[in-house]
Amino acid sequence: MRLLLVTVLLTVALAYYVYIPLPDAIQEPWRLMLLDAGFRATMHLASLKSWLGFDHYIRSLRQSMEGFDDMALTSESSGGVMPGVKVSDITFAGIPVRVYEPPAGGEGHLRRGLMYFHGGGWALGSGKKGSYDTINRMLSDELNTVVVSVEYRLYPEVHFPVPYLDCLAAAKHFLSPDVLARYAIDPERVAVSGDSAGGNLAAAVAQEVSKDDTISVKFSVQALIYPVLQALDFNTPSYLQNQHIPILYRKHMVRFWLQYLGADLSLQSQWMVNNHSSLHHSSITPELRARVDWTVLLPPKYKKSYKPLIVEKDSQGSAKEVSGLLDVRAAPLLTTPEVLAKCPRAYILTCEHDVLRDDGLMYARRLQDAGVTVFSDHYEDGFHGCFSFIAWPLEFDVGKRALRGYLNWLKNNL
């Protein structure tokens, strides 16, 4: 009887830990709950190890999350689905990259080129592992594309602007005529792409390249997958609607921003209520605020009944403490219309159940207003990270559909 009681109590405790309410639109809810429970357990373990003094929280988290990468079936582990793709680990301007070369093409047959920046909150992830490696192999093989995946440096070893500068240096090297010729890449068909924090870096790099007259070859396409683009407003409709939806919780995105900008992590509670962007801060001009004004930039269906949170005067003056907060290299949504007008045509993927949904939608609107052609690919049943969950056991139908939509758009537009 005692054993039965203990078993029942443990089962109830486990169910309580795993279960979270999810929107009806999300398919395979229990699979997502179990995946999220695994992530949360990993984060709790990393926090415990950090508290005990074994290692930095992020480094512990990286080590623990390697197991998730190992769980995903890569092309190599599944028997070499794309044996013709040549993979090389080299450096571009001193930055580690992995280059994927397709079997087709060669002399007289120019190929597409694409530079990819992986996600992970500027702190986690690697383009060489798990689904990133699988996706880039697929892209290279199916679209006859030379793919360059950039291993930019991460927090806590570095913070902004180092990851951005790493990506920009690699991009300039890639776009040089000599390098494009070496890989038989058509200079008129070169893209930059990334997901989440990688989408942030891709957008920022695309902006810089578009306005730099010393770079003769420009990106012809930017493909952004649920990009994170601003840190002034953490109370947009999508941040509030999806604050407790896996895989990216609102509080975690705020923490990622603080880490990236080298800010005091104790400011998290202040940032979550927009104290850092109060009207008291004269450096945040009305013009800047208009560039993240979701009441104007979002279609009515996404605004719902939400109201903007505008703070008259904050209690800490935290905006002055974080210099990168208004830097367009960190927050591409803040850039001017003149810069946006020079940017390449865009593919922007957003998910309904993602705190970053509105960042992507606002950027699409601002690009369109500047005269840039934009294709918006929105998934009503999507959630943050789904693009990477394409192989068993971390497999979701919406992830496979999102990946296929991305590949098809590139096939037709790059």
C-alpha positions as CSV (number, residue, x, y, z in Angstrom):
1,M,0.0,0.0,0.0
2,R,2.8,2.4,0.9
3,L,4.6,1.6,-2.4
4,L,1.3,2.3,-4.3
5,L,0.8,5.6,-2.5
6,V,4.3,6.7,-3.4
7,T,3.8,5.6,-7.0
8,V,0.6,7.6,-7.2
9,L,2.2,10.7,-5.7
10,L,5.1,10.6,-8.0
11,T,2.9,10.1,-11.0
12,V,0.7,13.1,-10.0
13,A,3.9,15.2,-9.4
14,L,5.3,14.3,-12.8
15,A,2.0,15.0,-14.5
16,Y,1.8,18.4,-12.7
17,Y,5.4,19.2,-13.9
18,V,4.7,18.1,-17.5
19,Y,1.2,19.5,-18.1
20,I,0.8,23.1,-19.3
21,P,-2.3,24.5,-21.0
22,L,-1.8,24.9,-24.7
23,P,-4.0,26.6,-27.4
24,D,-6.3,24.2,-29.3
25,A,-4.6,25.1,-32.5
26,I,-1.3,23.5,-31.5
27,Q,-1.2,19.9,-32.8
28,E,0.5,17.1,-30.9
29,P,0.2,19.0,-27.6
30,W,1.5,16.2,-25.4
31,R,4.6,15.8,-27.5
32,L,5.3,19.6,-27.1
33,M,4.6,19.3,-23.3
34,L,7.1,16.5,-22.9
35,L,9.7,18.4,-25.0
36,D,9.2,21.5,-22.9
37,A,9.4,19.5,-19.7
38,G,12.7,18.2,-20.9
39,F,14.0,21.7,-21.6
40,R,12.8,23.0,-18.3
41,A,14.5,20.1,-16.4
42,T,17.7,20.8,-18.3
43,M,17.5,24.5,-17.3
44,H,16.8,23.7,-13.7
45,L,19.8,21.3,-13.6
46,A,22.0,24.0,-15.1
47,S,20.8,26.5,-12.6
48,L,21.5,24.1,-9.7
49,K,25.1,23.4,-11.0
50,S,25.7,27.1,-11.3
51,W,24.4,27.7,-7.8
52,L,26.7,25.0,-6.5
53,G,29.6,26.7,-8.2
54,F,30.5,24.1,-10.8
55,D,30.2,26.2,-13.9
56,H,28.4,29.1,-15.5
57,Y,24.7,28.6,-16.1
58,I,24.9,28.9,-19.9
59,R,27.9,26.6,-20.2
60,S,26.1,23.9,-18.1
61,L,23.0,24.4,-20.2
62,R,25.0,23.9,-23.4
63,Q,26.5,20.7,-22.2
64,S,23.1,19.3,-21.1
65,M,21.4,20.4,-24.3
66,E,23.9,18.5,-26.4
67,G,21.7,15.4,-25.7
68,F,18.8,17.0,-27.5
69,D,21.0,17.5,-30.5
70,D,22.1,13.9,-30.4
71,M,18.5,12.8,-30.2
72,A,17.7,14.5,-33.6
73,L,18.4,12.2,-36.5
74,T,20.9,13.9,-38.8
75,S,21.5,13.0,-42.3
76,E,24.8,11.4,-41.3
77,S,23.3,9.2,-38.5
78,S,20.4,8.1,-40.8
79,G,22.8,6.5,-43.3
80,G,23.8,9.5,-45.4
81,V,20.6,10.7,-47.2
82,M,22.6,13.3,-49.1
83,P,26.0,11.6,-49.7
84,G,26.9,14.0,-52.6
85,V,27.1,17.1,-50.3
86,K,30.7,18.0,-49.5
87,V,31.1,19.4,-46.0
88,S,34.2,21.5,-45.0
89,D,35.0,23.1,-41.6
90,I,37.1,26.2,-42.4
91,T,37.3,29.8,-41.5
92,F,36.1,33.0,-43.3
93,A,38.0,36.1,-42.2
94,G,39.1,34.2,-39.0
95,I,35.5,33.1,-38.2
96,P,34.8,29.3,-38.1
97,V,32.2,28.3,-40.7
98,R,30.9,25.0,-42.1
99,V,30.6,25.0,-45.9
100,Y,28.1,22.7,-47.7
101,E,28.8,22.2,-51.4
102,P,26.2,20.5,-53.6
103,P,27.2,17.7,-56.0
104,A,25.7,19.5,-59.0
105,G,27.2,22.5,-60.7
106,G,30.8,23.1,-61.4
107,E,32.7,25.1,-64.0
108,G,30.2,26.9,-66.3
109,H,27.3,26.1,-64.0
110,L,26.8,28.8,-61.4
111,R,25.1,27.9,-58.2
112,R,23.1,29.7,-55.5
113,G,24.8,30.8,-52.3
114,L,23.3,31.2,-48.8
115,M,24.8,32.2,-45.5
116,Y,23.0,30.9,-42.4
117,F,23.2,32.1,-38.8
118,H,21.8,29.7,-36.2
119,G,19.5,30.6,-33.3
120,G,19.9,30.1,-29.6
121,G,19.5,33.5,-27.9
122,W,23.1,34.5,-28.8
123,A,24.1,32.0,-26.2
124,L,23.3,28.5,-27.3
125,G,23.4,26.3,-30.4
126,S,25.7,25.3,-33.2
127,G,25.2,25.2,-36.9
128,K,27.2,22.0,-37.0
129,K,24.8,19.9,-34.9
130,G,21.3,18.4,-35.0
131,S,18.6,19.9,-37.2
132,Y,20.8,22.8,-38.4
133,D,23.2,20.5,-40.0
134,T,20.4,18.4,-41.5
135,I,18.5,21.5,-42.9
136,N,21.6,22.9,-44.4
137,R,22.5,19.6,-46.1
138,M,19.0,19.4,-47.5
139,L,19.1,23.0,-48.7
140,S,22.5,22.5,-50.4
141,D,21.4,19.2,-52.1
142,E,17.9,20.2,-53.2
143,L,18.5,23.7,-54.3
144,N,22.0,23.3,-55.7
145,T,23.3,25.8,-53.2
146,V,26.6,26.5,-51.5
147,V,25.6,27.0,-47.8
148,V,27.9,28.7,-45.3
149,S,26.9,28.1,-41.7
150,V,28.6,30.6,-39.3
151,E,29.9,29.6,-35.9
152,Y,29.8,33.1,-34.3
153,R,31.0,33.5,-30.7
154,L,28.4,33.3,-27.9
155,Y,27.5,34.6,-24.5
156,P,29.0,34.4,-21.8
157,E,32.3,34.4,-23.5
158,V,31.3,37.5,-25.5
159,H,28.3,39.8,-25.8
160,F,27.1,42.5,-28.3
161,P,28.4,43.6,-30.7
162,V,30.9,40.6,-31.0
163,P,28.4,38.0,-32.5
164,Y,27.2,40.7,-35.0
165,L,30.7,41.6,-36.0
166,D,31.7,37.9,-36.4
167,C,28.7,37.4,-38.7
168,L,29.4,40.6,-40.7
169,A,33.1,39.7,-41.2
170,A,32.1,36.3,-42.4
171,A,29.5,37.8,-44.7
172,K,31.9,40.3,-46.3
173,H,34.4,37.5,-46.9
174,F,31.6,35.3,-48.5
175,L,30.4,38.1,-50.8
176,S,33.9,38.9,-52.1
177,P,34.1,38.2,-55.9
178,D,37.1,35.9,-55.4
179,V,35.3,33.7,-52.9
180,L,32.1,33.5,-54.9
181,A,34.1,32.6,-58.0
182,R,36.0,29.9,-56.1
183,Y,32.7,28.2,-55.2
184,A,31.0,28.9,-58.6
185,I,28.3,31.0,-57.0
186,D,26.1,33.4,-59.1
187,P,26.7,36.8,-57.5
188,E,23.1,37.7,-58.3
189,R,21.7,34.8,-56.3
190,V,23.2,35.1,-52.8
191,A,21.0,35.0,-49.6
192,V,21.4,35.6,-45.9
193,S,19.2,33.7,-43.5
194,G,18.8,32.7,-39.9
195,D,16.3,31.8,-37.2
196,S,15.4,33.5,-34.0
197,A,18.6,35.2,-32.7
198,G,20.1,34.1,-36.0
199,G,17.3,35.9,-37.8
200,N,18.3,39.0,-35.8
201,L,21.9,38.7,-37.0
202,A,20.7,38.1,-40.6
203,A,18.5,41.2,-40.7
204,A,21.3,43.3,-39.1
205,V,23.9,42.1,-41.5
206,A,21.6,42.5,-44.5
207,Q,21.1,46.1,-43.5
208,E,24.8,46.9,-43.1
209,V,25.7,45.2,-46.4
210,S,23.0,47.0,-48.3
211,K,24.3,50.4,-47.3
212,D,28.0,49.7,-47.5
213,D,29.2,51.0,-50.8
214,T,32.6,49.2,-50.4
215,I,30.8,45.9,-50.9
216,S,30.3,45.3,-54.6
217,V,28.1,42.2,-54.3
218,K,24.9,42.5,-52.2
219,F,22.6,39.9,-50.8
220,S,19.6,39.4,-53.2
221,V,17.4,37.8,-50.5
222,Q,17.0,37.8,-46.7
223,A,15.1,34.8,-45.3
224,L,14.2,35.4,-41.6
225,I,12.7,32.7,-39.5
226,Y,10.8,34.0,-36.4
227,P,13.4,36.7,-36.0
228,V,13.9,38.7,-32.8
229,L,14.2,42.4,-33.8
230,Q,13.6,44.8,-30.9
231,A,14.0,45.1,-27.1
232,L,12.0,48.2,-26.4
233,D,8.6,46.6,-25.9
234,F,8.1,43.3,-24.2
235,N,4.3,43.8,-24.0
236,T,3.3,43.5,-27.6
237,P,0.2,41.3,-28.2
238,S,2.3,38.3,-29.1
239,Y,4.6,38.7,-26.0
240,L,1.5,38.8,-23.8
241,Q,-0.6,36.2,-25.6
242,N,2.3,33.6,-25.7
243,Q,4.2,34.4,-22.6
244,H,3.7,30.9,-21.2
245,I,3.9,29.0,-24.5
246,P,6.9,26.7,-25.2
247,I,9.6,26.7,-26.3
248,L,10.4,30.3,-25.7
249,Y,8.8,31.9,-22.7
250,R,8.6,35.7,-22.4
251,K,10.9,35.9,-19.3
252,H,13.5,33.8,-21.1
253,M,13.5,36.1,-24.1
254,V,14.0,39.1,-21.8
255,R,16.9,37.3,-20.1
256,F,18.5,36.5,-23.5
257,W,18.4,40.2,-24.4
258,L,20.0,41.3,-21.1
259,Q,22.7,38.7,-21.6
260,Y,23.4,39.7,-25.2
261,L,23.6,43.4,-24.4
262,G,25.8,42.8,-21.4
263,A,23.3,44.3,-19.0
264,D,22.6,43.6,-15.3
265,L,20.4,40.5,-15.2
266,S,18.6,42.0,-12.1
267,L,16.9,44.4,-14.6
268,Q,14.7,41.6,-15.9
269,S,11.6,42.5,-13.9
270,Q,12.0,46.2,-14.9
271,W,12.3,45.3,-18.6
272,M,9.2,43.0,-18.5
273,V,7.0,46.0,-17.5
274,N,8.7,48.3,-20.1
275,N,10.3,50.5,-17.4
276,H,13.5,50.6,-19.6
277,S,11.6,52.3,-22.4
278,S,9.6,54.8,-20.4
279,L,8.7,58.2,-21.8
280,H,11.2,59.6,-19.3
281,H,14.1,58.6,-21.5
282,S,14.7,61.4,-23.9
283,S,17.1,59.2,-26.0
284,I,14.1,57.1,-27.1
285,T,12.6,59.7,-29.5
286,P,9.1,59.6,-30.8
287,E,10.5,58.7,-34.2
288,L,12.2,55.6,-32.6
289,R,9.0,54.6,-30.8
290,A,7.0,54.8,-34.0
291,R,9.3,52.1,-35.5
292,V,8.1,49.6,-32.9
293,D,4.5,50.9,-32.5
294,W,2.5,47.7,-32.9
295,T,-0.8,49.7,-32.7
296,V,0.0,51.0,-36.2
297,L,2.2,48.3,-37.7
298,L,0.2,45.2,-36.9
299,P,-2.9,44.1,-38.8
300,P,-6.1,44.3,-36.7
301,K,-6.4,40.5,-36.3
302,Y,-3.2,40.4,-34.2
303,K,-4.0,43.3,-32.0
304,K,-7.1,41.7,-30.5
305,S,-8.1,43.6,-27.3
306,Y,-4.5,44.3,-26.1
307,K,-3.5,47.8,-25.1
308,P,-0.1,49.3,-25.4
309,L,1.9,49.6,-22.1
310,I,3.5,53.0,-22.1
311,V,5.3,53.9,-18.9
312,E,5.5,57.6,-18.0
313,K,8.5,57.4,-15.7
314,D,10.6,54.4,-14.8
315,S,12.0,53.6,-11.3
316,Q,15.6,52.8,-12.3
317,G,16.6,54.6,-15.5
318,S,17.7,51.3,-16.9
319,A,17.8,52.5,-20.6
320,K,20.8,54.7,-19.9
321,E,22.7,51.7,-18.5
322,V,22.4,49.6,-21.6
323,S,24.1,51.3,-24.6
324,G,23.2,48.7,-27.1
325,L,19.4,48.9,-26.5
326,L,18.9,51.5,-29.3
327,D,21.7,50.3,-31.6
328,V,20.2,49.1,-34.9
329,R,22.9,46.5,-35.2
330,A,21.3,44.8,-32.2
331,A,17.7,45.9,-32.9
332,P,17.2,46.0,-36.7
333,L,13.5,47.0,-36.4
334,L,14.8,50.5,-35.2
335,T,16.6,51.3,-38.4
336,T,15.5,54.2,-40.7
337,P,13.2,53.9,-43.7
338,E,16.1,54.9,-45.9
339,V,18.2,51.9,-44.9
340,L,15.2,49.5,-45.2
341,A,14.6,50.8,-48.7
342,K,18.0,49.5,-49.7
343,C,17.5,46.0,-48.2
344,P,17.0,42.9,-50.4
345,R,13.5,41.3,-50.8
346,A,12.5,39.3,-47.8
347,Y,10.9,36.0,-46.7
348,I,9.7,36.3,-43.1
349,L,8.3,33.3,-41.3
350,T,6.2,33.8,-38.2
351,C,4.3,31.6,-35.8
352,E,1.0,32.4,-34.1
353,H,2.0,31.0,-30.8
354,D,5.4,32.7,-30.5
355,V,6.4,35.7,-28.4
356,L,8.4,36.9,-31.4
357,R,5.5,36.8,-33.8
358,D,4.9,40.6,-33.7
359,D,8.6,41.4,-34.2
360,G,8.5,39.6,-37.6
361,L,5.1,41.1,-38.6
362,M,6.2,44.6,-37.8
363,Y,9.4,44.2,-39.7
364,A,7.5,42.9,-42.7
365,R,5.2,46.0,-42.6
366,R,8.1,48.4,-42.3
367,L,10.0,46.8,-45.2
368,Q,6.9,46.9,-47.3
369,D,6.3,50.6,-46.4
370,A,9.9,51.2,-47.6
371,G,9.1,49.6,-51.0
372,V,10.8,46.2,-50.4
373,T,9.0,43.0,-51.7
374,V,8.1,40.8,-48.7
375,F,6.6,37.3,-48.6
376,S,5.1,36.7,-45.1
377,D,4.7,33.0,-44.3
378,H,2.6,32.7,-41.1
379,Y,1.7,29.4,-39.4
380,E,-1.4,29.5,-37.3
381,D,-0.4,26.2,-35.5
382,G,3.2,27.2,-35.2
383,F,5.3,27.8,-32.1
384,H,8.8,29.1,-31.5
385,G,11.5,26.6,-32.5
386,C,9.2,24.4,-34.6
387,F,11.3,25.0,-37.7
388,S,14.0,22.9,-36.1
389,F,11.8,20.0,-35.0
390,I,11.8,17.9,-38.1
391,A,13.3,14.5,-37.1
392,W,12.1,11.9,-34.7
393,P,11.7,12.0,-31.7
394,L,11.7,15.9,-31.9
395,E,9.4,15.8,-34.9
396,F,6.3,18.0,-35.5
397,D,4.2,18.2,-38.6
398,V,4.2,22.0,-38.5
399,G,8.0,22.0,-38.4
400,K,8.2,19.9,-41.6
401,R,5.6,22.1,-43.3
402,A,7.5,25.2,-42.3
403,L,10.8,23.8,-43.6
404,R,9.2,22.8,-46.9
405,G,7.7,26.2,-47.3
406,Y,11.1,27.9,-46.7
407,L,12.8,25.6,-49.2
408,N,10.1,26.1,-51.8
409,W,10.3,29.9,-51.5
410,L,14.1,29.9,-51.8
411,K,13.8,27.5,-54.8
412,N,11.5,30.0,-56.6
413,N,13.0,33.3,-55.4
414,L,16.7,32.8,-55.1
